Protein backbone atom coordinates (compact mmCIF):
# COMPACT_ATOMS: atom_id res chain seq x y z
CA UNK A 1 0.00 0.00 0.00
CA UNK A 2 1.66 3.22 -1.22
CA UNK A 3 1.53 6.45 0.76
CA UNK A 4 0.50 8.31 -2.41
CA UNK A 5 -2.54 7.07 -4.32
CA UNK A 6 -2.59 6.88 -8.12
CA UNK A 7 -5.10 5.16 -10.42
CA UNK A 8 -3.68 1.80 -11.55
CA UNK A 9 -4.39 2.53 -15.20
CA UNK A 10 -5.63 5.14 -17.63
CA UNK A 11 -6.19 5.00 -21.35
CA UNK A 12 -6.95 7.31 -24.23
CA UNK A 13 -6.71 7.44 -28.00
CA UNK A 14 -3.76 8.89 -29.92
CA UNK A 15 -3.93 12.67 -30.08
CA UNK A 16 -6.18 12.91 -27.05
CA UNK A 17 -5.41 14.22 -23.56
CA UNK A 18 -5.12 12.28 -20.32
CA UNK A 19 -4.63 13.24 -16.69
CA UNK A 20 -3.13 11.14 -13.91
CA UNK A 21 -3.88 12.01 -10.31
CA UNK A 22 -1.73 11.57 -7.22
CA UNK A 23 -3.39 11.92 -3.84
CA UNK A 24 -1.63 12.36 -0.52
CA UNK A 25 -1.99 14.36 2.69
CA UNK A 26 -0.64 17.33 4.62
CA UNK A 27 2.54 15.47 5.57
CA UNK A 28 3.56 14.93 2.00
CA UNK A 29 2.00 16.57 -1.06
CA UNK A 30 0.47 19.63 0.59
CA UNK A 31 3.75 20.86 2.06
CA UNK A 32 6.38 19.52 -0.32
CA UNK A 33 7.21 19.63 -4.01
CA UNK A 34 5.92 16.86 -6.28
CA UNK A 35 7.83 15.28 -9.14
CA UNK A 36 6.70 12.89 -11.87
CA UNK A 37 8.58 10.13 -13.67
CA UNK A 38 7.98 8.12 -16.82
CA UNK A 39 9.17 4.53 -16.91
CA UNK A 40 9.14 2.92 -20.32
CA UNK A 41 9.14 -0.90 -20.33
CA UNK A 42 12.50 -2.31 -19.29
CA UNK A 43 14.11 1.06 -18.64
CA UNK A 44 15.02 3.28 -15.70
CA UNK A 45 12.61 6.02 -14.60
CA UNK A 46 12.99 9.37 -16.35
CA UNK A 47 12.20 12.73 -14.75
CA UNK A 48 9.24 14.44 -16.45
CA UNK A 49 8.14 17.14 -13.99
CA UNK A 50 9.81 18.60 -10.91
CA UNK A 51 8.83 21.18 -8.30
CA UNK A 52 5.13 20.52 -9.09
CA UNK A 53 5.07 21.99 -12.60
CA UNK A 54 8.55 22.53 -14.05
CA UNK A 55 9.85 20.56 -17.01
CA UNK A 56 13.50 19.52 -17.36
CA UNK A 57 15.27 20.48 -20.55
CA UNK A 58 14.21 18.21 -23.38
CA UNK A 59 10.78 17.32 -22.02
CA UNK A 60 8.09 18.49 -24.47
CA UNK A 61 5.41 20.88 -23.32
CA UNK A 62 2.82 18.15 -23.98
CA UNK A 63 3.64 17.14 -20.40
CA UNK A 64 2.43 19.38 -17.58
CA UNK A 65 2.10 19.20 -13.82
CA UNK A 66 -0.01 20.93 -11.22
CA UNK A 67 -0.71 20.72 -7.50
CA UNK A 68 -3.61 21.78 -5.34
CA UNK A 69 -3.79 21.03 -1.65
CA UNK A 70 -3.10 17.36 -1.02
CA UNK A 71 -3.31 16.29 -4.67
CA UNK A 72 -1.16 16.61 -7.76
CA UNK A 73 -1.93 15.97 -11.42
CA UNK A 74 0.12 15.04 -14.45
CA UNK A 75 -1.36 16.01 -17.80
CA UNK A 76 -0.33 14.68 -21.18
CA UNK A 77 -1.74 16.14 -24.39
CA UNK A 78 -1.38 14.99 -27.98
CA UNK A 79 -0.95 11.38 -26.89
CA UNK A 80 1.45 9.23 -28.88
CA UNK A 81 1.95 5.48 -28.84
CA UNK A 82 5.43 6.17 -27.51
CA UNK A 83 3.87 7.62 -24.35
CA UNK A 84 2.75 4.14 -23.28
CA UNK A 85 4.56 3.68 -19.99
CA UNK A 86 4.19 3.61 -16.23
CA UNK A 87 4.01 7.02 -14.55
CA UNK A 88 4.93 7.68 -10.92
CA UNK A 89 4.52 10.67 -8.64
CA UNK A 90 7.00 11.32 -5.84
CA UNK A 91 7.33 13.72 -2.95
CA UNK A 92 8.87 14.04 0.50
CA UNK A 93 6.91 12.90 3.52
CA UNK A 94 7.73 15.03 6.55
CA UNK A 95 6.20 12.52 9.01
CA UNK A 96 8.23 9.61 7.67
CA UNK A 97 11.32 11.78 7.00
CA UNK A 98 11.63 9.90 3.75
CA UNK A 99 10.67 10.16 0.11
CA UNK A 100 7.53 8.41 -1.07
CA UNK A 101 6.26 7.28 -4.46
CA UNK A 102 2.78 6.68 -5.74
CA UNK A 103 1.87 3.15 -6.75
CA UNK A 104 2.23 3.99 -10.42
CA UNK A 105 -0.22 4.39 -13.30
CA UNK A 106 -0.02 2.39 -16.50
CA UNK A 107 -0.92 4.52 -19.52
CA UNK A 108 -2.33 2.75 -22.56
CA UNK A 109 -2.67 4.66 -25.81
CA UNK A 110 -5.42 2.80 -27.65
CA UNK B 1 27.54 14.72 -19.49
CA UNK B 2 26.16 13.52 -16.17
CA UNK B 3 26.13 9.73 -15.89
CA UNK B 4 25.41 7.20 -13.17
CA UNK B 5 26.68 3.73 -14.03
CA UNK B 6 25.64 0.84 -11.84
CA UNK B 7 27.33 -2.50 -11.33
CA UNK B 8 26.09 -5.59 -13.13
CA UNK B 9 23.39 -8.10 -12.33
CA UNK B 10 23.91 -10.42 -9.37
CA UNK B 11 22.62 -13.89 -8.53
CA UNK B 12 22.99 -14.82 -4.87
CA UNK B 13 21.78 -17.39 -2.39
CA UNK B 14 19.74 -16.57 0.72
CA UNK B 15 22.00 -15.61 3.61
CA UNK B 16 24.81 -14.31 1.40
CA UNK B 17 26.09 -10.74 1.53
CA UNK B 18 26.15 -8.30 -1.37
CA UNK B 19 27.34 -4.79 -2.20
CA UNK B 20 26.26 -3.08 -5.42
CA UNK B 21 27.63 0.20 -6.71
CA UNK B 22 26.71 3.39 -8.52
CA UNK B 23 29.52 5.44 -10.07
CA UNK B 24 28.91 9.07 -10.95
CA UNK B 25 30.68 11.11 -13.60
CA UNK B 26 30.30 14.43 -15.36
CA UNK B 27 29.63 16.43 -12.18
CA UNK B 28 31.07 17.07 -8.72
CA UNK B 29 30.03 13.85 -7.01
CA UNK B 30 30.46 15.20 -3.48
CA UNK B 31 27.97 18.02 -4.03
CA UNK B 32 24.86 15.95 -4.75
CA UNK B 33 22.91 13.33 -2.85
CA UNK B 34 22.61 9.79 -4.24
CA UNK B 35 19.40 7.94 -3.49
CA UNK B 36 18.49 4.28 -3.92
CA UNK B 37 15.14 3.00 -5.20
CA UNK B 38 13.82 -0.58 -5.21
CA UNK B 39 11.48 -2.04 -7.81
CA UNK B 40 10.33 -5.57 -7.11
CA UNK B 41 9.26 -7.69 -10.10
CA UNK B 42 6.11 -6.23 -11.65
CA UNK B 43 5.75 -3.67 -8.87
CA UNK B 44 6.21 0.05 -8.30
CA UNK B 45 9.08 2.22 -7.11
CA UNK B 46 10.08 2.33 -3.45
CA UNK B 47 12.29 5.02 -1.87
CA UNK B 48 14.96 3.26 0.18
CA UNK B 49 17.43 5.84 1.39
CA UNK B 50 19.91 8.51 0.43
CA UNK B 51 23.48 9.62 1.10
CA UNK B 52 25.44 12.86 0.71
CA UNK B 53 28.92 11.77 -0.37
CA UNK B 54 30.43 15.03 0.81
CA UNK B 55 30.04 14.11 4.49
CA UNK B 56 28.34 10.68 4.31
CA UNK B 57 25.13 12.03 5.88
CA UNK B 58 22.67 9.16 5.32
CA UNK B 59 18.89 8.92 5.66
CA UNK B 60 16.78 5.77 5.43
CA UNK B 61 13.12 5.14 4.82
CA UNK B 62 11.61 3.48 7.92
CA UNK B 63 10.77 0.49 5.71
CA UNK B 64 14.43 -0.11 4.92
CA UNK B 65 16.16 1.06 8.10
CA UNK B 66 18.24 -1.82 9.44
CA UNK B 67 17.68 -3.90 6.30
CA UNK B 68 20.35 -2.33 4.09
CA UNK B 69 23.39 -0.09 4.43
CA UNK B 70 24.11 2.85 2.16
CA UNK B 71 27.64 4.20 1.89
CA UNK B 72 29.83 6.23 -0.45
CA UNK B 73 33.47 6.76 -1.34
CA UNK B 74 33.79 10.27 -2.70
CA UNK B 75 37.40 9.67 -3.73
CA UNK B 76 36.18 7.34 -6.48
CA UNK B 77 32.75 8.98 -7.00
CA UNK B 78 30.89 5.83 -6.04
CA UNK B 79 27.90 5.09 -3.84
CA UNK B 80 27.01 1.65 -2.52
CA UNK B 81 24.03 -0.35 -1.35
CA UNK B 82 24.74 -3.43 0.68
CA UNK B 83 23.08 -6.36 2.42
CA UNK B 84 24.62 -8.52 5.12
CA UNK B 85 22.21 -11.42 4.74
CA UNK B 86 20.06 -11.55 1.62
CA UNK B 87 16.52 -12.90 1.55
CA UNK B 88 14.48 -14.10 -1.42
CA UNK B 89 12.30 -11.03 -0.94
CA UNK B 90 15.31 -8.82 -1.80
CA UNK B 91 14.97 -9.98 -5.42
CA UNK B 92 14.41 -6.74 -7.32
CA UNK B 93 15.83 -4.11 -9.63
CA UNK B 94 17.70 -1.40 -7.73
CA UNK B 95 18.22 2.09 -9.14
CA UNK B 96 20.41 4.92 -7.97
CA UNK B 97 19.50 8.53 -8.73
CA UNK B 98 21.16 11.90 -8.23
CA UNK B 99 19.34 14.49 -6.11
CA UNK B 100 20.48 18.03 -5.33
CA UNK B 101 18.95 17.82 -1.84
CA UNK B 102 17.62 14.86 0.09
CA UNK B 103 14.02 15.98 -0.28
CA UNK B 104 14.30 16.65 -4.00
CA UNK B 105 13.64 14.87 -7.27
CA UNK B 106 16.01 12.50 -9.02
CA UNK B 107 17.27 14.20 -12.13
CA UNK B 108 19.70 11.54 -13.38
CA UNK B 109 19.24 7.80 -12.88
CA UNK B 110 21.47 4.78 -13.19
CA UNK B 111 20.51 1.95 -15.53
CA UNK B 112 19.58 -0.34 -12.65
CA UNK B 113 21.10 -3.44 -11.07
CA UNK B 114 19.05 -6.64 -11.01
CA UNK B 115 19.55 -8.66 -7.85
CA UNK B 116 18.20 -12.21 -7.84
CA UNK B 117 18.22 -14.17 -4.59
CA UNK B 118 17.40 -17.84 -5.00
CA UNK B 119 18.42 -21.11 -3.45
Interface residues (C-beta under 8 A of the other chain):
Chain A: X2 X32 X33 X35 X37 X39 X44 X45 X46 X47 X50 X51 X56 X86 X88 X90 X92 X96 X97 X98 X99 X100 X101 X102 X103 X104
Chain B: X35 X37 X44 X45 X46 X47 X49 X50 X59 X60 X61 X62 X63 X95 X97 X103 X104 X105 X106 X107 X109 X110 X111 X112
